[in-house]
Amino acid sequence: MPDASPDADDATSGPDSGPSPEVDLSDDAFDALLSAADALAPDDELELGPSGPRLSADDDGFAVETDGGRHEGLDEDGLREVASEHATAVADWYFLDSVAGDHPPRRAFLRWLEGTDETPAGERYAALADGVVREWGQLAITVARDDRGERRYEVRHVDEGEVSLDDLERYDDPLDARRLVKFDDDGGYRPLKTAPTLPTGWVFPDLGPREVYETVETIYPATIENWHREREGDLDVSHWRETMERQTGIYGVIQTWDRGEGHEHVNWVAEACCADSQCLKRREWEYDDETDLDVDGGDGVFPCREPCSVVVSAARQWTKLEGEQSQTYEIELTPSEAEQIGAIVDAVAEGRTDEIREADVYEGANRYRARFLRAKRFGDDDPFRPVDSDGDADE
């Protein structure tokens, strides 16, 4: 399949270059071409893609200019005959001009799915006969065409690309995706829609151009819109300071975290919440317009334009916790026990606790090893026992 990058420049190859697949000119495509020709002014031309056939009309009829020459004085039947000889170009023009619709983000997304800007139409149509697969977050989106150039789309989890349709639950309504992605495979609620915890076991096997857009936007809200705005240079990024200055009520406390003491704390927030392992968006917000964070923003296809509600909520709690005064705690540990504590923290932070088997006592975060460490080192004199608001250890 074509290797199309979302940020690639428009190609200059014509729509008829590359292989010439068998495409039948549909009545809908020709009717659209005929209507467009009838609407042309005497000095106007309709280009069917870069370097493709050029259509004009005058009192003598229609004229079509191609690399093979110029056909003049065509009536409707003559126009259909020439158009049929260049059915790939006509079908491509019809899809992009009429079927894809007039919503710029949807049109750009549909073009990106099949690599329109990078691959000549002939080569692309040959690939579309078997289906072209693109990834969007944890989605695998397949676009295929029939012998008239009409597109159909399939959406499923990227990890189930080879799973038979018979083994997946089939859906047709894009709104069904709201329910499907509400919980992860373990039944846990997904507060962050772009977290890499998309559940499996479903497929939208036969969607039209509008439905595939609606399905993806339901699963990953506003990702196509912001991706398109970024491509157009119109993405309005709201950085950390700007976003936190807008917080009011119980979230207004976050503003007190910025005391002119640098922005290391925001690096901690971004590292905790915005890594690829936690969110599929590519973070574009920084500390402010002039100060970049030291933490990598990730490699996602679609951008993150501002700290999300999950980040804001977490930052509120961290602001309160960071307001506490540091204290020194003493506890005796063997080198292996100190290493084990680090292993426990890593396992929890990386969400791997469910992967650690009970029988694997060689793993530092193993449940039995953790219980043994607690029994040995964290008894009645445990310095890490929770304390109440008066500073006394909980009974």
C-alpha positions as CSV (number, residue, x, y, z in Angstrom):
1,M,0.0,0.0,0.0
2,P,1.2,3.6,-0.5
3,D,3.3,5.0,2.4
4,A,1.6,8.3,2.9
5,S,2.7,10.7,5.5
6,P,0.2,13.2,7.1
7,D,2.6,16.0,6.7
8,A,3.8,15.3,3.1
9,D,3.7,18.0,0.5
10,D,1.2,17.8,-2.3
11,A,2.4,15.7,-5.2
12,T,2.8,17.1,-8.7
13,S,2.1,13.8,-10.5
14,G,-1.0,13.8,-12.6
15,P,-4.0,11.6,-11.8
16,D,-3.5,9.4,-14.9
17,S,0.1,8.6,-14.2
18,G,1.1,5.2,-12.8
19,P,-0.8,1.9,-13.6
20,S,-4.2,2.1,-15.3
21,P,-6.6,0.0,-13.3
22,E,-10.0,-1.0,-14.7
23,V,-12.6,1.7,-13.6
24,D,-16.1,2.0,-15.1
25,L,-17.5,5.5,-15.4
26,S,-20.5,5.6,-13.2
27,D,-23.7,7.6,-14.2
28,D,-23.3,9.7,-11.1
29,A,-19.8,10.7,-12.0
30,F,-20.7,11.5,-15.6
31,D,-23.8,13.5,-14.5
32,A,-21.6,15.5,-12.2
33,L,-19.1,16.1,-15.0
34,L,-21.8,17.1,-17.4
35,S,-23.3,19.6,-14.9
36,A,-19.9,21.1,-14.2
37,A,-19.3,21.4,-18.0
38,D,-22.7,23.1,-18.5
39,A,-21.8,25.6,-15.8
40,L,-18.5,26.6,-17.4
41,A,-18.1,30.1,-18.9
42,P,-16.7,30.2,-22.5
43,D,-13.2,31.0,-21.3
44,D,-13.2,28.7,-18.3
45,E,-11.6,25.2,-18.0
46,L,-12.3,22.4,-15.6
47,E,-9.1,20.5,-14.6
48,L,-9.7,17.0,-13.5
49,G,-6.6,16.9,-11.2
50,P,-3.0,18.1,-11.8
51,S,-1.9,17.4,-15.3
52,G,-5.2,15.6,-16.0
53,P,-7.8,16.1,-18.7
54,R,-9.1,19.7,-19.1
55,L,-12.7,20.3,-20.0
56,S,-14.2,23.4,-21.6
57,A,-17.4,24.3,-23.4
58,D,-18.5,26.7,-26.1
59,D,-21.2,27.1,-28.7
60,D,-19.8,24.2,-30.7
61,G,-20.0,21.8,-27.8
62,F,-17.6,20.3,-25.3
63,A,-13.8,20.1,-25.6
64,V,-11.4,17.9,-23.7
65,E,-7.7,18.3,-23.8
66,T,-5.5,15.4,-22.7
67,D,-1.9,14.3,-23.1
68,G,-3.0,12.5,-26.2
69,G,-4.5,15.5,-27.9
70,R,-7.5,17.7,-28.0
71,H,-11.1,16.6,-28.7
72,E,-13.4,19.4,-29.8
73,G,-17.0,19.8,-30.8
74,L,-18.2,16.9,-28.6
75,D,-21.8,16.4,-27.9
76,E,-23.0,14.6,-24.7
77,D,-22.3,11.1,-26.2
78,G,-18.9,12.2,-27.4
79,L,-18.1,13.6,-24.0
80,R,-19.1,10.4,-22.3
81,E,-16.9,8.4,-24.7
82,V,-13.8,10.5,-23.9
83,A,-14.6,10.6,-20.2
84,S,-14.9,6.8,-20.2
85,E,-11.4,6.6,-21.7
86,H,-10.2,8.6,-18.7
87,A,-12.5,7.1,-16.1
88,T,-9.9,7.0,-13.4
89,A,-9.4,10.8,-13.6
90,V,-13.1,11.5,-13.8
91,A,-13.9,9.1,-10.9
92,D,-11.2,10.7,-8.8
93,W,-12.4,14.2,-9.5
94,Y,-16.0,13.2,-8.8
95,F,-15.0,11.7,-5.4
96,L,-12.9,14.6,-4.3
97,D,-15.2,17.3,-5.6
98,S,-18.6,15.9,-4.8
99,V,-18.6,12.8,-2.6
100,A,-16.0,14.0,-0.1
101,G,-18.2,17.0,0.6
102,D,-17.5,20.6,1.3
103,H,-16.3,20.2,4.9
104,P,-12.6,20.9,4.7
105,P,-11.4,18.7,7.6
106,R,-13.4,15.7,6.3
107,R,-12.2,16.3,2.8
108,A,-8.6,16.5,3.9
109,F,-9.0,13.4,6.1
110,L,-10.4,11.3,3.3
111,R,-7.6,12.4,1.0
112,W,-5.0,11.5,3.6
113,L,-6.6,8.0,4.2
114,E,-5.8,7.0,0.6
115,G,-2.7,9.1,0.1
116,T,-4.2,11.4,-2.5
117,D,-1.5,14.1,-2.1
118,E,1.4,11.6,-2.4
119,T,0.3,9.0,-4.9
120,P,-0.8,9.3,-8.5
121,A,-4.4,8.4,-9.1
122,G,-3.6,5.4,-11.3
123,E,-1.3,3.9,-8.8
124,R,-3.6,4.8,-5.9
125,Y,-6.7,3.2,-7.6
126,A,-4.8,0.0,-8.2
127,A,-4.0,-0.1,-4.5
128,L,-7.5,0.8,-3.5
129,A,-8.8,-2.3,-5.3
130,D,-7.3,-4.4,-2.5
131,G,-7.7,-1.8,0.2
132,V,-5.3,0.7,1.8
133,V,-4.9,0.7,5.5
134,R,-4.0,3.8,7.6
135,E,-3.6,4.1,11.4
136,W,-5.2,6.8,13.4
137,G,-4.3,6.4,17.1
138,Q,-5.3,2.8,17.9
139,L,-7.6,2.6,14.9
140,A,-6.9,0.7,11.7
141,I,-8.9,2.4,8.9
142,T,-9.2,0.6,5.5
143,V,-10.4,2.3,2.4
144,A,-11.3,0.3,-0.7
145,R,-13.0,1.0,-4.0
146,D,-15.3,-0.8,-6.2
147,D,-15.1,-1.0,-10.0
148,R,-16.8,2.4,-10.3
149,G,-14.4,4.1,-8.0
150,E,-16.8,4.4,-5.1
151,R,-15.1,4.2,-1.7
152,R,-16.1,2.1,1.3
153,Y,-14.4,2.2,4.7
154,E,-13.8,-0.3,7.6
155,V,-12.8,0.8,11.1
156,R,-11.4,-1.6,13.7
157,H,-8.8,-1.8,16.5
158,V,-5.3,-1.8,15.1
159,D,-4.4,-4.9,17.1
160,E,-7.1,-6.9,15.4
161,G,-6.1,-6.2,11.8
162,E,-6.0,-9.9,11.0
163,V,-9.1,-11.0,13.0
164,S,-12.0,-12.3,10.9
165,L,-15.1,-10.2,10.7
166,D,-17.1,-13.2,12.0
167,D,-15.1,-12.9,15.3
168,L,-15.9,-9.3,15.8
169,E,-19.1,-7.5,16.8
170,R,-20.3,-5.5,13.8
171,Y,-21.7,-2.0,13.9
172,D,-23.0,0.5,11.3
173,D,-24.1,3.6,13.2
174,P,-21.1,5.9,14.1
175,L,-22.9,6.9,17.3
176,D,-22.5,3.3,18.5
177,A,-18.9,4.1,19.0
178,R,-19.8,6.3,22.1
179,R,-20.7,3.2,24.0
180,L,-18.0,1.0,22.6
181,V,-15.1,3.1,23.8
182,K,-16.5,4.2,27.2
183,F,-14.7,1.4,29.0
184,D,-11.4,-0.5,28.4
185,D,-11.1,-4.2,28.0
186,D,-11.0,-4.7,31.8
187,G,-14.2,-2.7,32.3
188,G,-12.4,0.4,33.6
189,Y,-13.9,3.8,32.7
190,R,-11.8,5.8,30.2
191,P,-11.8,9.4,31.3
192,L,-9.3,10.3,28.5
193,K,-10.6,9.4,25.1
194,T,-7.2,9.5,23.5
195,A,-5.6,7.1,26.1
196,P,-4.0,4.0,24.5
197,T,-6.7,1.8,26.2
198,L,-9.1,1.5,23.3
199,P,-11.2,-1.7,23.8
200,T,-11.1,-4.5,21.2
201,G,-13.7,-6.9,19.8
202,W,-15.7,-4.6,17.4
203,V,-15.7,-3.5,13.8
204,F,-17.5,-1.0,11.6
205,P,-17.1,-3.0,8.3
206,D,-19.0,-0.9,5.7
207,L,-19.0,2.9,6.1
208,G,-19.4,5.7,3.6
209,P,-17.2,8.8,3.5
210,R,-19.3,10.8,5.9
211,E,-19.8,7.9,8.3
212,V,-16.1,7.1,8.6
213,Y,-15.4,10.7,9.5
214,E,-18.2,10.7,12.1
215,T,-17.0,7.4,13.6
216,V,-13.4,8.5,14.0
217,E,-14.5,11.8,15.5
218,T,-16.8,10.0,17.9
219,I,-13.9,7.7,19.0
220,Y,-11.3,10.5,19.1
221,P,-13.2,13.8,19.4
222,A,-11.9,16.8,17.6
223,T,-8.7,15.0,16.5
224,I,-9.4,15.4,12.8
225,E,-10.5,19.0,13.2
226,N,-7.3,19.9,15.1
227,W,-5.1,17.9,12.7
228,H,-6.6,19.8,9.8
229,R,-6.2,23.1,11.5
230,E,-2.5,22.3,12.2
231,R,-2.0,21.4,8.6
232,E,-3.5,24.7,7.5
233,G,-1.4,26.7,10.1
234,D,-4.5,27.6,12.1
235,L,-4.1,25.5,15.2
236,D,-4.7,27.8,18.2
237,V,-2.4,26.5,21.0
238,S,-3.1,27.4,24.6
239,H,0.0,26.9,26.7
240,W,0.2,25.9,30.3
241,R,0.3,29.4,31.9
242,E,-2.5,30.7,29.7
243,T,-4.7,27.7,30.4
244,M,-4.1,27.7,34.2
245,E,-4.8,31.4,34.4
246,R,-8.3,30.7,33.1
247,Q,-9.0,28.2,35.9
248,T,-11.5,29.3,38.5
249,G,-13.3,27.9,41.5
250,I,-11.6,24.8,43.0
251,Y,-9.2,24.7,40.1
252,G,-8.0,28.2,40.7
253,V,-5.5,26.9,43.2
254,I,-3.3,25.7,40.3
255,Q,-2.3,29.3,39.6
256,T,-0.5,29.3,43.0
257,W,1.9,26.7,41.6
258,D,3.6,29.2,39.4
259,R,5.6,31.4,41.7
260,G,8.3,32.6,39.3
261,E,10.5,29.6,40.4
262,G,10.9,28.1,36.9
263,H,8.7,25.4,35.3
264,E,10.2,22.1,36.4
265,H,6.8,21.2,37.9
266,V,5.2,21.5,34.5
267,N,7.8,19.1,33.1
268,W,6.8,16.6,35.8
269,V,3.1,17.0,34.8
270,A,3.9,16.5,31.1
271,E,6.1,13.5,31.8
272,A,3.4,12.0,34.0
273,C,0.4,12.6,31.7
274,C,1.4,13.3,28.2
275,A,3.9,10.6,27.1
276,D,2.9,8.3,24.2
277,S,2.2,5.5,26.8
278,Q,-0.5,7.7,28.4
279,C,-2.0,9.7,25.6
280,L,-2.0,9.3,21.8
281,K,-2.0,13.0,21.1
282,R,1.2,14.9,20.2
283,R,1.6,17.6,22.8
284,E,2.0,21.0,21.1
285,W,1.5,23.2,24.2
286,E,4.5,24.3,26.2
287,Y,5.0,26.3,29.4
288,D,4.3,29.6,27.6
289,D,4.9,31.2,24.2
290,E,8.6,31.7,25.0
291,T,9.4,28.7,27.2
292,D,9.5,25.2,25.9
293,L,9.2,22.2,28.2
294,D,12.1,19.8,28.4
295,V,9.8,16.8,27.9
296,D,9.2,15.3,24.5
297,G,5.7,15.9,23.1
298,G,5.2,12.5,21.6
299,D,4.8,11.1,18.1
300,G,1.0,11.0,17.6
301,V,-0.6,11.9,14.3
302,F,-3.0,14.4,15.8
303,P,-2.0,17.3,18.0
304,C,-2.9,18.3,21.6
305,R,-3.5,22.1,21.6
306,E,-3.9,22.7,25.3
307,P,-3.7,20.9,28.7
308,C,-6.8,18.6,28.9
309,S,-9.3,18.2,31.7
310,V,-7.4,15.2,33.0
311,V,-4.2,17.2,33.2
312,V,-6.0,20.1,34.9
313,S,-7.6,17.8,37.4
314,A,-4.4,16.0,38.3
315,A,-2.5,19.3,38.5
316,R,-5.0,20.6,41.0
317,Q,-4.2,17.6,43.3
318,W,-0.5,17.9,42.7
319,T,-0.6,21.7,43.5
320,K,-2.1,20.8,46.9
321,L,0.4,18.1,47.6
322,E,3.4,20.2,46.5
323,G,2.3,22.8,49.0
324,E,3.4,20.5,51.9
325,Q,6.7,21.0,53.6
326,S,9.3,18.3,52.9
327,Q,10.4,16.1,55.8
328,T,13.1,13.5,56.3
329,Y,12.1,9.9,56.9
330,E,14.4,7.1,58.0
331,I,14.0,3.5,57.2
332,E,16.5,0.6,57.0
333,L,16.5,-1.3,53.7
334,T,18.7,-3.8,52.1
335,P,20.0,-3.0,48.6
336,S,17.5,-5.5,47.2
337,E,14.6,-3.9,49.1
338,A,15.5,-0.4,47.9
339,E,15.5,-1.8,44.4
340,Q,12.2,-3.5,45.0
341,I,10.6,-0.2,46.1
342,G,11.7,1.3,42.8
343,A,10.3,-1.7,40.9
344,I,6.9,-1.2,42.7
345,V,6.7,2.4,41.8
346,D,7.6,1.7,38.2
347,A,5.1,-1.1,37.9
348,V,2.3,1.1,39.2
349,A,3.3,4.1,37.1
350,E,3.5,2.1,33.9
351,G,0.2,0.2,34.6
352,R,1.9,-3.2,34.7
353,T,0.7,-4.5,38.0
354,D,-1.9,-6.8,36.4
355,E,0.8,-8.4,34.2
356,I,2.9,-9.5,37.2
357,R,2.1,-13.1,38.0
358,E,1.6,-14.2,41.6
359,A,4.0,-17.1,41.1
360,D,6.8,-14.7,39.8
361,V,8.4,-13.9,43.2
362,Y,11.6,-12.8,41.3
363,E,9.7,-9.7,40.2
364,G,10.1,-6.8,42.6
365,A,6.5,-5.7,42.3
366,N,5.2,-9.2,42.9
367,R,2.2,-9.2,45.3
368,Y,3.7,-11.7,47.7
369,R,7.1,-9.9,47.7
370,A,5.4,-6.6,48.4
371,R,3.4,-8.2,51.3
372,F,6.6,-9.6,52.7
373,L,8.3,-6.2,52.5
374,R,5.4,-4.6,54.3
375,A,5.3,-7.2,57.0
376,K,9.1,-6.9,57.6
377,R,9.6,-3.1,57.2
378,F,6.3,-1.4,57.6
379,G,4.8,-2.5,60.9
380,D,3.6,-0.4,63.8
381,D,6.6,1.9,63.4
382,D,5.9,2.4,59.7
383,P,7.0,6.0,58.9
384,F,4.9,6.0,55.8
385,R,1.5,5.2,57.4
386,P,-1.3,7.7,56.4
387,V,-1.8,10.6,58.8
388,D,-5.0,12.4,59.6
389,S,-5.4,16.2,59.4
390,D,-4.0,16.6,62.9
391,G,-0.7,14.9,61.9
392,D,-1.4,11.8,64.0
393,A,-1.0,8.3,62.5
394,D,-4.3,6.7,61.6
395,E,-5.4,3.9,63.9
